[in-house]
């Protein structure tokens, strides 16, 4: 058993490190939110309470305790997955997440799938047809990596495709207000409409999500495309690729081999892009009225709801760190040389 554990430590140690990273981030989040100017009690009451009532409300919220007592209480909540009660709404933060988070994750997943498909398709064209006019245009597009803010693209898209062309529905929700929402089966709106066999709601959601998803794809593809093309160009001149081409391997075999060697670096970048997409999804939800975590986060900031803000940051951090963990493990599966100790043993 001990030899088996030694052979699997390349992923076990990373899984065990995840809670440690979350604990460290929780401490940072607590003090960052505590440093934000503002008084949650004043924001809740509008300052229209007597000193005695003010003190009573502050005590009920646990804000009259010492800073380290509050920190220990917060860490206990995170460990027990109890996100507390929102100061602004009085509702359980966990119930807010249960209804809002799946929609945000669904939007980010749709965008990351689109980024993968578009990036791989464009990279394949640019590598196999470098002199094609479209390939040259795509190279210019790839150089815009990081220079296309999703917020600006979204505003421009709403103005062009809704206000002028009327190709997309009004940015006022996830589906038409005239429709009845489907039964909550999984919590993911699009998937629930599909599973509930509710065609009108499903196609209405598709229409409402089309522009936000396209905006996120257009804004994030250049980052992945630029890196993927560079890695494919390196793989193209690799001796293994030359050997396969010279030995008469099929075009598809050579291309698959190049992509396999280019994937580890691209997968790492996709992990980072997923984090960007989560942030972008929050912005898209606010702009398009989708009602996910974006509106929840904005309402929390506007109302100085420290409980909701801390919980929101922790959930986003947990999602991002989990994605980075999966990316790390995937890379070590794709390329075992990346596993700790492999190079040393082979030296």
Secondary structure, 3 states (H helix, E strand, C coil): CHHHHHHHHHHHHHHHHHHHHHHHHHHHHHHHHHCCCCCHHHHHHCCCCCHHHHHHHHHHCCCCCCHHHHHHHHHHHHHCCCCCECCCCCCEHHHHHHHHHHHHHHHHHHHHHHHHHHHHHHHHHHHHCCCCHHHHHHHHHHCCCCCCCHHHHHHHHHHHHHHHCCCCCCCCCCCCCCCCCCCCCCCCHHHHHHHCCCHHHHHHHHHHHHHHHHHHHHHHHHHHHHHHHHHHHHHHCCHHHHHHHHCCCCHHHHHHHHHHHHHHHHHHHHHHHHHHHHHHHHHHHHHHCCCCHHHHHHHHHHCCCHHHHHHHHHHHHHHHHHHHHHHHHHHHHHCHHHCCCHHHHHC
